[in-house]
Amino acid sequence: MMRFLSLKGPFCRNCGTSVWRDMTGKTLLQGWWSPLSLVILTPLTLLWNVFTRAKLNKLPPPVPGQPGMQLDPGLPLRKRPAVWGALIPVAWVLFMAFQIARGS
């Protein structure tokens, strides 16, 4: 099963960063589980997220007293447990290399 998630809306920099960190973390954990996703889709999605992040950095900061809820950006992605999902393709390559070496 494959799914593609996106979220559109007017964001301030903090809200956009919060959503970006959550969705990129989910991609790192959940995006590798099919051969097509492992090789093509997840790496392209993560690359696309880098460009999205650059756009988010250009957004204005939140305006105090603005109506509506403002999201907390939370911890940077590199400090979240989801970043360990980046090791999944590395483990897969090592596993395949071991299997090939063992079969020879």
Backbone torsions as a table, in degrees:
resi	resn	phi	psi	omega
1	MET	NA	136.4	179.2
2	MET	-127.3	145.3	174.4
3	ARG	-146.1	150.4	178.7
4	PHE	-120.7	124.8	-179.0
5	LEU	-111.4	142.8	172.4
6	SER	-147.8	159.3	-179.8
7	LEU	-138.4	119.4	179.9
8	LYS	-109.7	149.4	176.7
9	GLY	162.2	169.1	175.1
10	PRO	-77.8	120.7	-178.4
11	PHE	-120.4	145.0	163.8
12	CYS	-86.7	174.2	-177.3
13	ARG	-60.5	-42.8	-178.5
14	ASN	-65.4	-43.8	-179.1
15	CYS	-67.2	-43.6	178.2
16	GLY	-62.1	-40.5	178.4
17	THR	-65.1	-40.3	178.6
18	SER	-61.0	-47.8	-179.8
19	VAL	-65.6	-42.7	179.7
20	TRP	-59.9	-45.4	-179.1
21	ARG	-64.2	-42.5	179.4
22	ASP	-64.4	-47.1	-175.7
23	MET	-72.3	-36.1	176.6
24	THR	-67.5	-38.5	175.6
25	GLY	-61.1	-41.6	177.6
26	LYS	-64.9	-38.5	177.9
27	THR	-63.4	-41.8	179.8
28	LEU	-62.7	-33.7	-179.2
29	LEU	-87.9	-37.9	-169.5
30	GLN	-107.9	-7.0	-170.1
31	GLY	-85.9	-4.7	-170.1
32	TRP	-101.5	4.4	-162.0
33	TRP	-89.5	11.5	170.5
34	SER	-133.6	154.2	-178.7
35	PRO	-57.4	-42.6	178.9
36	LEU	-63.5	-41.9	178.8
37	SER	-67.4	-38.8	-178.3
38	LEU	-62.2	-41.2	-172.9
39	VAL	-92.2	-35.9	-171.0
40	ILE	-120.2	-59.8	-167.1
41	LEU	-66.1	-48.5	-177.6
42	THR	-66.5	-45.6	176.5
43	PRO	-59.4	-39.0	178.0
44	LEU	-67.2	-39.3	177.7
45	THR	-62.7	-44.2	179.4
46	LEU	-65.1	-37.2	176.5
47	LEU	-65.4	-42.9	177.5
48	TRP	-60.6	-37.9	179.6
49	ASN	-65.0	-29.2	176.1
50	VAL	-63.9	-43.3	177.8
51	PHE	-67.1	-37.1	176.9
52	THR	-63.4	-40.9	179.2
53	ARG	-61.4	-39.4	177.9
54	ALA	-62.0	-38.8	176.9
55	LYS	-66.6	-40.0	179.8
56	LEU	-62.8	-36.4	179.7
57	ASN	-63.5	-21.8	180.0
58	LYS	-87.8	-8.7	-179.8
59	LEU	-69.6	154.5	177.7
60	PRO	-71.3	153.2	176.4
61	PRO	-68.2	165.0	179.1
62	PRO	-64.8	147.9	179.1
63	VAL	-96.3	121.8	178.4
64	PRO	-59.5	139.3	178.9
65	GLY	80.9	1.6	177.9
66	GLN	-66.7	136.0	178.5
67	PRO	-65.0	150.6	-179.9
68	GLY	101.4	162.4	-178.5
69	MET	-81.4	137.6	174.9
70	GLN	-107.3	128.5	-177.9
71	LEU	-81.1	144.5	174.3
72	ASP	-83.5	127.5	-179.9
73	PRO	-63.0	-23.8	177.9
74	GLY	71.3	-162.4	-178.5
75	LEU	-67.5	147.1	172.8
76	PRO	-59.3	153.7	-176.5
77	LEU	-56.5	-39.0	-178.0
78	ARG	-66.8	-13.6	179.3
79	LYS	-104.7	6.1	180.0
80	ARG	-98.1	149.6	178.5
81	PRO	-59.3	-26.7	-177.4
82	ALA	-62.4	-22.5	-178.8
83	VAL	-63.5	-23.0	177.5
84	TRP	-65.3	-18.4	176.2
85	GLY	-62.4	-20.6	177.6
86	ALA	-66.5	-16.9	178.4
87	LEU	-81.1	-11.6	-178.3
88	ILE	-60.1	-49.0	179.1
89	PRO	-67.0	-31.5	177.4
90	VAL	-64.1	-45.4	178.6
91	ALA	-63.0	-38.3	179.6
92	TRP	-64.2	-44.7	179.5
93	VAL	-63.4	-43.8	178.2
94	LEU	-62.4	-41.4	178.2
95	PHE	-61.4	-46.2	-179.5
96	MET	-65.2	-39.6	178.4
97	ALA	-63.6	-40.4	177.8
98	PHE	-63.9	-43.1	-180.0
99	GLN	-63.5	-41.5	179.5
100	ILE	-66.6	-44.0	-179.9
101	ALA	-65.0	-37.6	-179.8
102	ARG	-69.6	-33.8	-179.5
103	GLY	-75.7	-16.5	-178.6
104	SER	-79.5	NA	NA
